[in-house]
Amino acid sequence: GITFSSPTGIVELRSLTFLSPQVATKITADCSHLCLNGLEEVSDETAEILAASKCSIEMPSLKTLDNIPLSKKLAQQEGVLLLNEILDLNPEITKAVAAHNGGLSLNGLTELSEENATALATHKGPLWLWGLKTMSGKVLKALLDHDGDIYFRDLSDLSRTYSAVIKKKWGFEAKKN
């Protein structure tokens, strides 16, 4: 069998690319913090084990996140929640991660639905949306309800009105194509 212990309770598995349910059960048994920097995806079974564990969890390399309990677990971590590799989120997952208290970095998103923007507007803390290329008026209207800083990098091709609103609210000047 597998045995694993850490005197500090902090487990860092930076190059791990696969995590079986059995190993997830073992490493979460006695940890206080689990860092899985190399893990890009997890099975539903593994996600459920991670979500039920007592440790705080970091998974900044995830490419997909479609498990609500795991999303809620990730949202409980302290500091900035890094989910920069995720290219798409469904609205339920967006609501779960928006509950995070602290910075929320979703730089992999290139577009945002009105429903996701509405969920993100409830987030308390800074929001990074560097990958967002453009946005509709409905998305902009929803994001205007966010009570904090939003950081953009790739926004372009916006109307003068949208650009002026974004510049006034968040100090960002959209690129002109």
VOBA-1610 file (N, C-alpha, C; in pm, whole numbers, padded with zeros to 5 digits, always signed):
BEGIN
Gly+00082-00119+00000Gly+00000+00000+00000Gly+00085+00125+00000Ile+00020+00237-00018Ile+00086+00366-00020Ile+00079+00426+00119Thr+00192+00479+00165Thr+00191+00557+00288Thr+00252+00691+00256Phe+00198+00793+00315Phe+00247+00927+00288Phe+00225+01013+00411Ser+00327+01084+00453Ser+00310+01178+00563Ser+00405+01294+00545Ser+00366+01407+00600Ser+00449+01527+00596Ser+00447+01586+00736Pro+00564+01614+00794Pro+00565+01667+00930Pro+00494+01802+00943Thr+00492+01880+00836Thr+00427+02012+00840Thr+00281+02006+00799Gly+00240+01895+00738Gly+00104+01886+00687Gly+00089+01947+00549Ile+00197+02005+00497Ile+00195+02067+00364Ile+00251+01966+00264Val+00172+01937+00162Val+00213+01840+00060Val+00220+01913-00073Glu+00338+01913-00134Glu+00356+01975-00265Glu+00395+01868-00365Leu+00312+01849-00464Leu+00339+01752-00570Leu+00334+01828-00702Arg+00438+01902-00728Arg+00441+01997-00839Arg+00443+01934-00977Ser+00500+01817-00992Ser+00511+01759-01126Ser+00412+01645-01149Leu+00324+01622-01054Leu+00225+01516-01067Leu+00126+01551-01179Thr+00108+01459-01274Thr+00016+01486-01385Thr-00109+01398-01379Phe-00107+01298-01292Phe-00224+01211-01275Phe-00240+01180-01127Leu-00363+01183-01079Leu-00390+01153-00939Leu-00507+01055-00933Ser-00477+00934-00891Ser-00581+00832-00879Ser-00662+00857-00752Pro-00783+00805-00745Pro-00862+00818-00622Pro-00791+00758-00500Gln-00721+00647-00521Gln-00651+00582-00410Gln-00540+00671-00354Val-00462+00730-00442Val-00354+00819-00397Val-00412+00946-00336Ala-00518+00998-00395Ala-00584+01117-00340Ala-00630+01091-00197Thr-00686+00976-00173Thr-00732+00940-00039Thr-00615+00938+00058Lys-00503+00879+00017Lys-00386+00868+00105Lys-00324+01005+00135Ile-00303+01087+00032Ile-00231+01213+00056Ile-00318+01317+00126Thr-00449+01304+00119Thr-00534+01401+00187Thr-00567+01359+00330Ala-00526+01241+00369Ala-00562+01190+00502Ala-00508+01277+00615Asp-00386+01326+00603Asp-00325+01401+00713Asp-00266+01535+00671Cys-00306+01586+00558Cys-00244+01712+00514Cys-00329+01832+00556Ser-00261+01945+00568Ser-00333+02071+00595Ser-00342+02152+00466His-00245+02133+00378His-00243+02206+00250His-00184+02116+00142Leu-00251+02111+00029Leu-00209+02026-00082Leu-00191+02112-00206Cys-00071+02109-00261Cys-00040+02185-00382Cys-00017+02088-00497Leu-00105+02095-00597Leu-00100+02005-00713Leu-00077+02089-00839Asn+00040+02150-00849Asn+00067+02244-00957Asn+00067+02184-01097Gly+00102+02058-01112Gly+00112+01999-01245Gly-00014+01930-01294Leu-00111+01917-01206Leu-00232+01841-01238Leu-00326+01924-01326Glu-00354+01873-01447Glu-00436+01946-01543Glu-00582+01901-01543Glu-00608+01780-01496Glu-00745+01730-01491Glu-00755+01623-01383Val-00878+01605-01334Val-00903+01501-01235Val-01034+01431-01270Ser-01042+01305-01236Ser-01166+01231-01258Ser-01270+01279-01157Asp-01395+01248-01184Asp-01502+01285-01090Asp-01479+01223-00953Glu-01435+01097-00952Glu-01411+01028-00824Glu-01300+01096-00745Thr-01192+01131-00811Thr-01081+01200-00744Thr-01126+01339-00699Ala-01202+01408-00782Ala-01252+01541-00746Ala-01337+01535-00619Glu-01420+01434-00607Glu-01504+01419-00488Glu-01419+01394-00363Ile-01314+01316-00377Ile-01224+01289-00264Ile-01153+01417-00222Leu-01102+01491-00318Leu-01034+01617-00287Leu-01130+01716-00221Ala-01251+01723-00274Ala-01351+01817-00221Ala-01389+01784-00077Ala-01388+01657-00042Ala-01428+01615+00092Ala-01312+01619+00193Ser-01192+01645+00146Ser-01076+01643+00236Ser-01073+01765+00328Lys-00991+01754+00432Lys-00975+01864+00527Lys-00870+01964+00483Cys-00788+01929+00384Cys-00679+02020+00346Cys-00727+02129+00251Ser-00657+02242+00257Ser-00679+02343+00154Ser-00604+02293+00030Ile-00654+02330-00087Ile-00600+02273-00211Ile-00573+02382-00313Glu-00457+02371-00378Glu-00423+02457-00492Glu-00408+02368-00614Met-00472+02408-00724Met-00462+02333-00850Met-00455+02433-00966Pro-00349+02512-00974Pro-00344+02620-01072Pro-00331+02576-01218Ser-00299+02450-01243Ser-00281+02404-01381Ser-00405+02337-01439Leu-00514+02331-01360Leu-00636+02268-01411Leu-00680+02329-01543Lys-00712+02245-01638Lys-00761+02293-01768Lys-00913+02285-01777Thr-00972+02200-01695Thr-01119+02191-01688Thr-01161+02183-01543Leu-01273+02243-01514Leu-01329+02237-01381Leu-01479+02226-01397Asp-01531+02105-01371Asp-01674+02084-01390Asp-01737+02011-01272Asn-01668+02011-01159Asn-01718+01946-01039Asn-01750+02055-00936Ile-01877+02071-00902Ile-01918+02179-00811Ile-01856+02164-00673Pro-01858+02045-00609Pro-01793+02036-00478Pro-01644+02073-00481Leu-01572+02031-00584Leu-01431+02068-00593Leu-01417+02219-00615Ser-01504+02278-00695Ser-01501+02423-00718Ser-01519+02498-00586Lys-01613+02452-00506Lys-01637+02515-00376Lys-01517+02498-00284Lys-01455+02382-00289Lys-01336+02355-00208Lys-01222+02449-00248Leu-01198+02462-00378Leu-01092+02551-00426Leu-01119+02695-00385Ala-01245+02734-00385Ala-01284+02871-00348Ala-01256+02902-00202Gln-01236+02799-00120Gln-01210+02819+00022Gln-01065+02853+00053Gln-00975+02834-00044Gln-00834+02861-00015Gln-00811+03009+00011Glu-00702+03039+00080Glu-00667+03177+00108Glu-00583+03233-00005Gly-00583+03364-00016Gly-00501+03431-00118Gly-00569+03433-00253Val-00489+03435-00357Val-00539+03441-00493Val-00570+03300-00543Leu-00689+03282-00597Leu-00729+03155-00657Leu-00690+03161-00805Leu-00590+03082-00842Leu-00538+03082-00979Leu-00602+02970-01059Leu-00682+03009-01157Leu-00744+02913-01249Leu-00722+02961-01392Asn-00597+02993-01422Asn-00562+03058-01548Asn-00563+02967-01670Glu-00562+02838-01650Glu-00558+02745-01763Glu-00698+02706-01810Ile-00798+02743-01734Ile-00936+02707-01769Ile-00987+02800-01877Leu-01037+02740-01987Leu-01083+02818-02101Leu-01232+02844-02101Asp-01306+02766-02022Asp-01451+02780-02020Asp-01504+02733-01885Leu-01603+02805-01834Leu-01667+02766-01709Leu-01818+02770-01728Asn-01887+02671-01672Asn-02032+02679-01676Asn-02077+02770-01562Pro-02198+02824-01570Pro-02244+02921-01470Pro-02244+02870-01325Glu-02275+02744-01304Glu-02274+02690-01166Glu-02133+02688-01108Ile-02036+02651-01189Ile-01896+02650-01144Ile-01850+02794-01120Thr-01890+02884-01210Thr-01853+03025-01194Thr-01907+03079-01062Lys-02030+03047-01029Lys-02088+03091-00901Lys-02007+03036-00784Ala-01965+02912-00794Ala-01888+02850-00686Ala-01753+02919-00667Val-01678+02943-00773Val-01546+03006-00758Val-01558+03155-00726Ala-01668+03218-00768Ala-01689+03360-00736Ala-01707+03382-00587Ala-01740+03278-00513Ala-01755+03288-00367Ala-01621+03298-00295His-01511+03283-00369His-01378+03292-00310His-01354+03432-00251Asn-01300+03436-00130Asn-01263+03563-00067Asn-01117+03589-00093Gly-01089+03673-00188Gly-00952+03703-00226Gly-00949+03721-00376Gly-00830+03734-00430Gly-00817+03751-00574Gly-00861+03627-00649Leu-00920+03650-00765Leu-00965+03540-00851Leu-00909+03564-00991Ser-00823+03475-01035Ser-00756+03491-01163Ser-00806+03386-01262Leu-00876+03436-01363Leu-00935+03351-01469Leu-00883+03399-01605Asn-00751+03407-01616Asn-00690+03465-01736Asn-00704+03381-01862Gly-00748+03257-01851Gly-00767+03172-01968Gly-00898+03197-02040Leu-00992+03263-01974Leu-01122+03289-02037Leu-01105+03396-02144Thr-01149+03367-02266Thr-01141+03465-02374Thr-01275+03532-02401Glu-01381+03472-02349Glu-01514+03532-02361Glu-01591+03500-02235Leu-01697+03577-02214Leu-01774+03565-02092Leu-01921+03579-02126Ser-02001+03485-02076Ser-02146+03495-02096Ser-02202+03595-01995Glu-02321+03643-02022Glu-02385+03735-01928Glu-02406+03667-01792Glu-02444+03540-01795Glu-02466+03467-01671Glu-02338+03453-01589Asn-02227+03424-01657Asn-02099+03414-01586Asn-02054+03550-01534Ala-02076+03655-01614Ala-02040+03790-01570Ala-02121+03829-01447Thr-02247+03794-01445Thr-02332+03824-01329Thr-02280+03752-01205Ala-02239+03627-01221Ala-02183+03551-01109Ala-02051+03614-01062Leu-01965+03652-01156Leu-01836+03710-01120Leu-01853+03847-01053Ala-01958+03917-01086Ala-01984+04048-01025Ala-02006+04036-00875Thr-02045+03920-00827Thr-02068+03900-00683Thr-01937+03872-00608His-01831+03846-00682His-01701+03814-00621His-01650+03930-00537Lys-01601+03899-00418Lys-01543+04000-00329Lys-01392+03991-00341Gly-01334+04084-00409Gly-01190+04085-00426Gly-01154+04115-00570Pro-01025+04134-00596Pro-00982+04163-00733Pro-01007+04045-00826Leu-01029+04078-00950Leu-01062+03980-01053Leu-00972+04003-01173Trp-00902+03898-01217Trp-00815+03907-01334Trp-00882+03835-01450Leu-00902+03909-01560Leu-00961+03854-01682Leu-00874+03894-01801Trp-00746+03864-01793Trp-00652+03907-01894Trp-00682+03851-02032Gly-00739+03733-02040Gly-00763+03670-02170Gly-00887+03719-02240Leu-00974+03792-02171Leu-01099+03840-02230Leu-01068+03932-02348Lys-01123+03897-02465Lys-01092+03972-02588Lys-01191+04085-02613Thr-01317+04058-02586Thr-01422+04157-02610Thr-01536+04127-02515Met-01635+04213-02512Met-01752+04186-02428Met-01873+04259-02483Ser-01987+04199-02458Ser-02114+04259-02500Ser-02154+04365-02397Gly-02253+04444-02433Gly-02306+04543-02340Gly-02364+04478-02216Lys-02428+04361-02232Lys-02486+04291-02118Lys-02379+04241-02022Val-02269+04193-02077Val-02158+04147-01993Val-02097+04266-01919Leu-02076+04376-01990Leu-02021+04496-01927Leu-02114+04545-01816Lys-02241+04549-01844Lys-02339+04594-01744Lys-02333+04506-01619Ala-02324+04376-01638Ala-02315+04284-01524Ala-02185+04307-01446Leu-02073+04320-01516Leu-01944+04339-01448Leu-01937+04472-01373Leu-02013+04570-01417Leu-02013+04700-01348Leu-02062+04688-01204Asp-02134+04581-01173Asp-02181+04558-01037Asp-02072+04502-00946His-01957+04464-01004His-01846+04413-00923His-01790+04526-00839Asp-01779+04500-00710Asp-01735+04604-00617Asp-01586+04588-00588Gly-01506+04599-00690Gly-01362+04586-00672Gly-01293+04604-00805Asp-01164+04580-00804Asp-01085+04597-00925Asp-01101+04478-01018Ile-01105+04507-01146Ile-01099+04403-01249Ile-00984+04442-01341Tyr-00900+04344-01369Tyr-00783+04368-01452Tyr-00799+04298-01586Phe-00786+04376-01693Phe-00796+04327-01829Phe-00659+04345-01895Arg-00633+04271-02001Arg-00510+04290-02078Arg-00538+04285-02227Asp-00623+04193-02272Asp-00641+04169-02415Asp-00769+04228-02474Leu-00843+04306-02397Leu-00967+04364-02450Leu-00937+04455-02568Ser-01013+04440-02673Ser-00998+04526-02791Ser-01131+04529-02865Asp-01136+04610-02965Asp-01255+04621-03050Asp-01383+04651-02972Leu-01374+04745-02881Leu-01491+04786-02806Leu-01541+04919-02860Ser-01669+04945-02843Ser-01723+05074-02884Ser-01660+05183-02798Arg-01667+05306-02843Arg-01613+05418-02765Arg-01681+05426-02629Thr-01811+05402-02628Thr-01886+05409-02502Thr-01836+05304-02404Tyr-01825+05179-02449Tyr-01777+05072-02362Tyr-01635+05102-02313Ser-01550+05146-02405Ser-01411+05179-02370Ser-01406+05287-02264Ala-01489+05390-02279Ala-01491+05500-02182Ala-01538+05453-02045Val-01640+05368-02043Val-01692+05316-01916Val-01586+05231-01846Ile-01520+05144-01921Ile-01417+05057-01864Ile-01299+05139-01813Lys-01260+05241-01891Lys-01148+05326-01848Lys-01184+05399-01719Lys-01306+05451-01711Lys-01347+05525-01591Lys-01356+05434-01469Lys-01414+05316-01485Lys-01436+05226-01370Lys-01308+05155-01326Trp-01230+05103-01422Trp-01115+05019-01386Trp-00980+05071-01436Gly-00981+05183-01506Gly-00855+05243-01552Gly-00789+05171-01666Phe-00864+05088-01737Phe-00805+05012-01848Phe-00843+05076-01981Glu-00743+05093-02067Glu-00769+05143-02201Glu-00764+05027-02300Ala-00876+04999-02362Ala-00885+04887-02457Ala-00799+04915-02579Lys-00741+04809-02633Lys-00662+04820-02756Lys-00755+04853-02871Lys-00701+04926-02963Lys-00777+04957-03085Lys-00720+04876-03199Asn-00806+04807-03269Asn-00760+04726-03385Asn-00787+04798-03514
//
